[in-house]
Amino acid sequence: MLRGTRRAHVLRRRRSFRARCRYRMTVWRERGSRDVARSLFHMVAGKQGNWMANAVRCVRGGLRWLLLLTVLTIFVIHPVATDITDVPKFGEPITNVTVPVGREATLTCVVDDLATYKVAWLRVDTQTILTIASHVITKNHRIGVTHSDHRTWYLHIRDMKESDRGWYMCQINTDPMKSQVGYLEVVVPPDILDYPTSTDMVVREGTNVTLRCAATGSPQPSIIWRREGGEAIPLGNGQEVASVEGPVFNITRVNRLHMGAYLCIASNGVPPTVSKRIMLIVHFPPMIWIQNQLVGAYEGQQITLDCNSEAYPKSINYWTGEKGEIIAQGGRYEPVLLDNAYKVHMKLTIRSVGPTDFGTYKCVSKNSLGDTDGSIRLYHLKLRGGNPSDNSLDLLDIGSGSGNTSLSVISLFLMLVVLIVRHNTWTIVQQTPYRIRTRS
């Protein structure tokens, strides 16, 4: 009877253990391997006597790796039973670390009076055990652990990634457990995105333009716009600035002064700073400026006519004579074109001006958006008798067209002033010897 009662009691205990084992296995499967490893670590910290036998008996099928982890935990982690009078404590807080992506990060945990206790590193947000004592538990090959005299413990993370950013915990398997945390910040240098960053743009003069620059990085980069050559950026209110801040650069009623290369510069304090070059091209029809539309010359004199043109796309520029014929290089004529971006300085040099050279000359500028021209009147200057003392000049062949009337009057007035000054100067020169002789 006694034997039957004892047998029934044993069977009930076995059924109870199997039920508890099935429950634990179900919980471990639901929580995953991280909680299994953490449970083992806490079981060691609590020094539960027969937990290993129970854990081994619960190992089935796909969880056989648990047996290996259990044995490793017992022989590596479980402290030797000795009389310990000093309880481990942290010597200093974990210093937060900031590391650029791709570099190596090192977190430091200082523990005093560790004795036979063990130190473990964990990832807080994922609750993953990374290392225990000198052993790496995680399968992440970038993780490493070292120590200095079993007091200072270093967690090494090589080839940093943005996903490594977060809190990390240093644990001591005391009862109760002791822990402290430190933050690992991963910074990323700026990078300019191809989209939606603007590309080279071609616009008509007078339209509104928006330049965009998108950049990523950690911390978020700041954007500055500058001109490639360092020139000032004209604003709509007539002011000029050296740079414009912000990812969006708006230009109202763009004109030819805005044309050129712009740099979108992204920086966040993490080297290197990056930039992208964006070319802004402004199209407009030709325009011509002439400083002197009325030019006088003597026969036999060399004279140069000047004309300034602005156009984009670049224009075709040439000179025409009195009858509309194109003046080509050669003989007494030398046309020269000096280009500077969208500006062209047109020069026509006439060597040894002859009687047939007087008349109207035109500088012509054409591009795909239109054409224009400007006129210069070359008139004849003649000295009477060729005697410098005779300061009166004849103005011959001055055009009387309505377009040149105001300029002709101004030119005549200026020439009159010059003649008066020259006459007074010549009179003084003639009288000077007499005055000097009188004084002597």
C-alpha positions as CSV (number, residue, x, y, z in Angstrom):
1,M,0.0,0.0,0.0
2,L,2.8,2.4,0.9
3,R,4.7,1.5,-2.2
4,G,1.6,2.2,-4.4
5,T,1.1,5.6,-2.7
6,R,4.8,6.5,-3.3
7,R,4.6,5.4,-6.9
8,A,1.4,7.5,-7.5
9,H,3.2,10.5,-5.9
10,V,6.2,10.2,-8.2
11,L,3.9,10.0,-11.3
12,R,2.1,13.1,-10.2
13,R,5.4,14.9,-9.8
14,R,6.5,13.8,-13.2
15,R,3.3,15.0,-14.8
16,S,3.6,18.3,-13.0
17,F,7.2,18.7,-14.2
18,R,6.3,17.9,-17.7
19,A,3.5,20.5,-17.6
20,R,5.8,23.1,-16.3
21,C,8.4,22.2,-18.9
22,R,5.9,22.4,-21.7
23,Y,4.8,25.8,-20.3
24,R,8.4,27.1,-20.2
25,M,9.1,25.8,-23.7
26,T,6.0,27.6,-25.0
27,V,7.0,30.8,-23.3
28,W,10.6,30.6,-24.7
29,R,9.3,30.0,-28.2
30,E,7.0,33.0,-27.9
31,R,9.6,35.3,-26.4
32,G,12.5,34.2,-28.6
33,S,16.1,33.3,-28.0
34,R,17.0,36.7,-26.4
35,D,14.7,36.1,-23.4
36,V,16.0,32.5,-23.1
37,A,19.6,33.7,-22.8
38,R,18.5,36.4,-20.4
39,S,16.7,33.9,-18.2
40,L,19.8,31.8,-18.0
41,F,21.8,34.8,-17.0
42,H,19.4,35.6,-14.2
43,M,19.2,32.0,-13.0
44,V,22.9,32.1,-12.5
45,A,22.7,35.4,-10.7
46,G,20.0,33.8,-8.4
47,K,22.1,30.7,-7.8
48,Q,19.2,28.3,-8.2
49,G,20.6,24.9,-7.3
50,N,19.0,22.3,-9.6
51,W,18.1,24.6,-12.5
52,M,20.5,23.0,-14.9
53,A,19.1,19.6,-14.7
54,N,15.6,20.9,-15.2
55,A,16.8,23.1,-18.2
56,V,18.5,20.1,-19.8
57,R,15.5,17.9,-19.4
58,C,13.4,20.6,-21.1
59,V,15.6,20.8,-24.2
60,R,13.9,19.4,-27.2
61,G,14.4,19.5,-31.0
62,G,15.2,23.0,-32.3
63,L,16.3,24.3,-28.8
64,R,19.2,21.9,-28.4
65,W,21.5,24.9,-28.7
66,L,20.2,25.9,-25.3
67,L,22.1,23.1,-23.7
68,L,25.4,24.4,-25.0
69,L,24.6,27.9,-23.8
70,T,23.6,26.5,-20.4
71,V,26.9,24.6,-20.0
72,L,28.8,27.8,-21.1
73,T,26.8,29.8,-18.6
74,I,27.6,27.4,-15.7
75,F,31.3,27.1,-16.3
76,V,32.0,30.7,-17.4
77,I,29.5,32.8,-15.5
78,H,28.6,31.0,-12.3
79,P,30.9,32.4,-9.5
80,V,32.9,30.0,-7.4
81,A,31.5,29.5,-4.0
82,T,33.8,31.6,-1.8
83,D,33.3,34.0,1.0
84,I,33.0,37.4,-0.6
85,T,32.9,40.3,1.7
86,D,33.1,43.1,-1.0
87,V,30.1,43.5,-3.3
88,P,31.0,44.7,-6.9
89,K,30.1,48.3,-7.7
90,F,30.6,50.6,-10.6
91,G,33.6,52.9,-10.5
92,E,32.2,55.6,-12.8
93,P,29.2,56.1,-15.2
94,I,29.4,55.0,-18.8
95,T,30.4,57.9,-21.0
96,N,28.2,58.5,-24.0
97,V,30.1,58.1,-27.2
98,T,29.6,59.7,-30.6
99,V,31.2,58.0,-33.6
100,P,31.0,58.6,-37.4
101,V,29.5,55.8,-39.5
102,G,32.1,53.3,-40.7
103,R,34.4,53.8,-37.7
104,E,34.9,51.8,-34.5
105,A,33.1,52.6,-31.3
106,T,34.2,51.7,-27.7
107,L,32.0,51.8,-24.7
108,T,33.7,51.6,-21.3
109,C,32.4,50.1,-18.0
110,V,34.5,50.4,-14.8
111,V,33.7,47.9,-12.1
112,D,35.4,47.8,-8.7
113,D,35.8,44.7,-6.5
114,L,34.5,42.4,-9.2
115,A,36.1,39.2,-7.7
116,T,34.4,36.2,-9.3
117,Y,31.3,38.0,-10.5
118,K,30.9,38.5,-14.2
119,V,30.2,41.5,-16.4
120,A,27.8,41.4,-19.4
121,W,27.0,43.9,-22.1
122,L,23.5,44.1,-23.5
123,R,21.7,46.1,-26.2
124,V,18.8,47.8,-24.4
125,D,16.3,48.4,-27.2
126,T,16.5,44.9,-28.5
127,Q,17.2,43.2,-25.1
128,T,20.0,41.3,-26.7
129,I,23.0,39.9,-24.7
130,L,26.1,40.8,-26.6
131,T,28.9,39.6,-24.3
132,I,29.4,37.8,-21.0
133,A,32.8,38.2,-19.3
134,S,35.4,37.7,-22.1
135,H,33.0,35.8,-24.4
136,V,31.0,37.2,-27.3
137,I,27.4,35.8,-27.2
138,T,25.9,37.5,-30.2
139,K,26.5,36.3,-33.7
140,N,27.3,39.8,-34.9
141,H,30.9,39.5,-36.0
142,R,31.4,43.3,-35.5
143,I,31.1,43.0,-31.7
144,G,34.1,42.4,-29.5
145,V,34.9,42.7,-25.8
146,T,38.2,43.3,-23.9
147,H,39.1,44.2,-20.4
148,S,42.0,45.7,-18.3
149,D,42.8,43.8,-15.1
150,H,39.1,42.7,-14.9
151,R,38.2,46.2,-13.8
152,T,37.7,48.2,-17.0
153,W,35.5,46.4,-19.6
154,Y,35.4,47.6,-23.2
155,L,32.6,46.9,-25.7
156,H,33.9,47.3,-29.2
157,I,31.7,47.8,-32.2
158,R,33.5,47.8,-35.5
159,D,32.3,49.3,-38.9
160,M,29.6,51.4,-37.3
161,K,26.2,51.5,-38.9
162,E,23.2,53.8,-38.2
163,S,21.3,50.9,-36.8
164,D,23.9,50.6,-34.0
165,R,22.6,53.9,-32.5
166,G,21.0,53.5,-29.1
167,W,21.4,52.6,-25.4
168,Y,23.8,49.9,-24.2
169,M,23.8,48.3,-20.7
170,C,26.6,47.0,-18.6
171,Q,25.4,44.4,-16.0
172,I,27.0,42.6,-13.0
173,N,25.4,39.3,-12.0
174,T,24.9,40.2,-8.4
175,D,21.7,39.5,-6.4
176,P,20.0,41.8,-7.1
177,M,21.5,42.6,-10.5
178,K,23.4,45.8,-10.9
179,S,23.5,47.7,-14.2
180,Q,24.2,51.1,-15.8
181,V,23.6,52.3,-19.4
182,G,25.4,54.6,-21.9
183,Y,24.3,56.0,-25.2
184,L,26.0,55.4,-28.5
185,E,25.4,58.1,-31.1
186,V,26.2,57.4,-34.7
187,V,26.7,60.5,-36.9
188,V,26.6,60.4,-40.7
189,P,28.3,62.9,-43.0
190,P,26.1,64.8,-45.4
191,D,25.1,63.4,-48.8
192,I,23.3,65.4,-51.5
193,L,20.5,63.4,-53.1
194,D,20.2,63.4,-56.9
195,Y,16.4,63.8,-56.5
196,P,14.8,66.2,-55.8
197,T,17.9,68.3,-56.1
198,S,17.8,70.6,-59.1
199,T,19.9,70.0,-62.2
200,D,21.3,72.5,-64.7
201,M,18.5,74.9,-65.8
202,V,17.8,77.0,-68.9
203,V,15.2,79.7,-68.5
204,R,14.0,82.9,-70.3
205,E,14.9,86.2,-68.7
206,G,12.0,87.6,-66.6
207,T,10.7,84.3,-65.4
208,N,10.7,83.0,-61.8
209,V,13.2,80.3,-60.9
210,T,13.4,77.8,-58.0
211,L,16.5,75.9,-57.1
212,R,16.3,73.0,-54.7
213,C,18.9,71.0,-52.8
214,A,18.1,67.9,-50.7
215,A,20.6,66.3,-48.4
216,T,20.7,63.5,-45.8
217,G,22.9,63.0,-42.8
218,S,22.9,62.8,-39.1
219,P,22.5,65.4,-37.7
220,Q,20.4,66.9,-40.4
221,P,22.6,69.0,-42.7
222,S,22.2,72.7,-43.3
223,I,22.2,74.1,-46.8
224,I,23.9,77.2,-48.1
225,W,23.9,78.5,-51.7
226,R,26.9,80.4,-53.1
227,R,28.1,81.4,-56.6
228,E,31.0,79.3,-57.8
229,G,33.2,82.3,-58.5
230,G,32.4,84.0,-55.2
231,E,30.4,86.8,-56.8
232,A,27.5,88.4,-55.0
233,I,24.0,87.1,-55.5
234,P,21.6,89.9,-56.7
235,L,18.3,90.0,-54.9
236,G,15.0,91.3,-56.2
237,N,15.1,94.5,-54.0
238,G,18.3,95.7,-55.5
239,Q,20.5,94.3,-52.7
240,E,23.3,91.8,-53.0
241,V,24.3,89.0,-50.6
242,A,27.2,86.6,-50.5
243,S,25.1,83.5,-49.8
244,V,21.5,82.3,-49.3
245,E,20.6,79.7,-46.6
246,G,17.9,77.0,-46.9
247,P,17.2,74.0,-49.2
248,V,15.1,76.2,-51.5
249,F,16.4,79.2,-53.4
250,N,13.8,81.3,-55.1
251,I,14.7,83.9,-57.7
252,T,12.0,86.3,-58.8
253,R,12.2,87.7,-62.4
254,V,15.6,86.2,-63.2
255,N,17.9,88.3,-65.3
256,R,21.2,87.9,-67.0
257,L,23.0,89.0,-63.8
258,H,21.8,85.8,-62.2
259,M,23.4,83.6,-64.9
260,G,26.2,81.4,-63.8
261,A,27.2,78.4,-61.7
262,Y,25.7,78.0,-58.2
263,L,27.0,75.6,-55.4
264,C,24.6,73.9,-53.1
265,I,26.8,73.2,-50.0
266,A,25.6,70.7,-47.3
267,S,27.3,70.5,-43.9
268,N,26.4,69.1,-40.5
269,G,29.7,69.2,-38.6
270,V,30.7,65.7,-39.7
271,P,33.4,65.9,-42.4
272,P,33.5,66.0,-45.3
273,T,31.3,68.9,-46.4
274,V,29.8,68.1,-49.8
275,S,28.5,70.4,-52.6
276,K,26.8,70.1,-56.0
277,R,27.2,72.5,-58.9
278,I,24.1,73.7,-60.6
279,M,24.4,75.8,-63.8
280,L,21.7,78.5,-64.3
281,I,21.5,79.6,-67.9
282,V,19.4,82.7,-68.8
283,H,18.3,83.2,-72.4
284,F,17.6,86.7,-73.8
285,P,17.7,88.4,-77.2
286,P,20.6,90.6,-78.2
287,M,21.1,94.1,-76.9
288,I,23.6,96.7,-78.0
289,W,25.2,99.7,-76.2
290,I,27.3,102.3,-78.1
291,Q,29.2,104.9,-76.1
292,N,30.0,107.3,-78.9
293,Q,27.6,107.3,-81.8
294,L,29.3,110.3,-83.5
295,V,33.1,110.0,-84.1
296,G,35.3,112.5,-86.0
297,A,38.5,111.7,-87.8
298,Y,41.1,113.3,-90.1
299,E,42.1,111.8,-93.4
300,G,45.0,109.5,-92.9
301,Q,44.3,109.0,-89.2
302,Q,43.7,105.6,-87.6
303,I,40.4,105.3,-85.9
304,T,38.6,102.6,-83.8
305,L,34.8,102.3,-83.5
306,D,33.5,100.5,-80.4
307,C,30.2,98.6,-79.8
308,N,29.1,96.4,-76.9
309,S,26.6,93.5,-77.3
310,E,24.9,91.2,-74.8
311,A,23.0,88.1,-75.8
312,Y,22.5,84.4,-74.9
313,P,22.6,82.0,-76.6
314,K,25.8,83.5,-78.0
315,S,25.2,85.8,-80.9
316,I,26.6,86.3,-84.3
317,N,28.3,89.7,-84.5
318,Y,29.6,91.6,-87.5
319,W,30.0,95.2,-88.9
320,T,28.4,96.6,-92.0
321,G,29.3,99.7,-94.0
322,E,27.4,102.6,-95.5
323,K,25.7,100.5,-98.1
324,G,25.0,97.5,-95.8
325,E,27.9,95.4,-97.0
326,I,29.6,93.2,-94.3
327,I,33.1,94.4,-93.4
328,A,35.5,91.5,-93.4
329,Q,39.0,91.2,-92.1
330,G,41.7,92.6,-94.5
331,G,43.0,95.7,-96.1
332,R,42.5,98.8,-94.0
333,Y,39.7,97.3,-91.9
334,E,40.3,95.1,-88.8
335,P,37.2,93.9,-87.0
336,V,37.8,92.3,-83.6
337,L,35.4,90.5,-81.2
338,L,36.3,90.1,-77.5
339,D,34.0,87.5,-75.7
340,N,33.3,87.5,-72.0
341,A,30.4,85.1,-71.1
342,Y,27.3,86.6,-72.7
343,K,29.1,90.0,-73.4
344,V,30.9,90.8,-76.7
345,H,33.0,93.9,-77.2
346,M,33.0,94.7,-81.0
347,K,35.8,96.8,-82.3
348,L,36.4,98.1,-85.9
349,T,39.8,99.7,-86.6
350,I,40.2,101.7,-89.8
351,R,43.9,102.3,-90.7
352,S,44.6,105.5,-92.6
353,V,41.0,106.9,-93.0
354,G,40.3,107.9,-96.6
355,P,37.6,110.1,-98.1
356,T,35.4,107.0,-98.9
357,D,35.5,105.8,-95.3
358,F,33.3,108.6,-93.9
359,G,29.7,107.6,-93.3
360,T,27.5,105.3,-91.2
361,Y,28.7,102.0,-89.8
362,K,26.5,99.4,-88.1
363,C,27.4,96.8,-85.5
364,V,24.9,93.9,-85.8
365,S,24.1,91.1,-83.3
366,K,21.9,88.1,-83.9
367,N,20.8,85.0,-82.0
368,S,17.9,82.5,-82.0
369,L,15.8,84.9,-80.0
370,G,16.2,88.0,-82.2
371,D,18.5,90.5,-83.6
372,T,19.5,94.2,-83.3
373,D,22.0,96.7,-84.5
374,G,23.5,100.0,-83.6
375,S,24.8,102.9,-85.7
376,I,28.0,104.9,-85.5
377,R,28.5,108.0,-87.7
378,L,32.1,108.7,-88.8
379,Y,32.5,112.4,-89.9
380,H,35.3,114.3,-91.5
381,L,37.5,116.7,-89.5
382,K,39.7,119.2,-91.5
383,L,42.4,121.6,-90.4
384,R,42.5,125.0,-92.3
385,G,45.8,125.6,-93.9
386,G,47.5,123.0,-91.7
387,N,48.7,125.8,-89.4
388,P,48.4,125.0,-85.7
389,S,48.0,128.7,-85.0
390,D,44.8,128.6,-87.0
391,N,42.6,126.8,-84.6
392,S,39.3,126.9,-86.4
393,L,38.2,123.6,-87.8
394,D,35.7,122.7,-90.5
395,L,33.1,120.0,-89.8
396,L,32.3,118.3,-93.0
397,D,29.7,115.6,-93.9
398,I,28.0,115.6,-90.4
399,G,24.8,113.7,-90.7
400,S,21.6,115.6,-90.1
401,G,19.3,112.7,-89.5
402,S,16.7,113.0,-86.8
403,G,18.2,110.1,-84.9
404,N,21.6,111.8,-84.5
405,T,20.4,115.4,-84.0
406,S,20.8,115.6,-80.2
407,L,24.1,113.8,-80.3
408,S,25.4,116.1,-83.1
409,V,24.6,119.2,-81.0
410,I,26.3,117.8,-78.0
411,S,29.4,116.8,-80.0
412,L,29.5,120.3,-81.6
413,F,29.3,121.9,-78.2
414,L,32.1,119.8,-76.8
415,M,34.3,120.5,-79.8
416,L,33.7,124.2,-79.3
417,V,34.8,124.0,-75.7
418,V,38.0,122.2,-76.8
419,L,38.7,124.8,-79.5
420,I,38.3,127.6,-76.9
421,V,40.7,125.9,-74.5
422,R,43.2,125.2,-77.2
423,H,43.0,128.8,-78.5
424,N,43.7,130.2,-75.0
425,T,46.5,127.8,-74.4
426,W,48.2,128.8,-77.7
427,T,47.8,132.5,-77.0
428,I,49.6,132.1,-73.6
429,V,52.4,130.2,-75.2
430,Q,52.8,133.0,-77.8
431,Q,52.9,135.7,-75.2
432,T,55.1,134.0,-72.7
433,P,58.5,134.8,-74.4
434,Y,57.5,138.5,-74.6
435,R,56.6,138.6,-70.9
436,I,59.9,136.8,-70.0
437,R,61.9,139.3,-72.0
438,T,60.1,142.2,-70.4
439,R,60.8,140.9,-66.9
440,S,64.5,140.5,-67.7
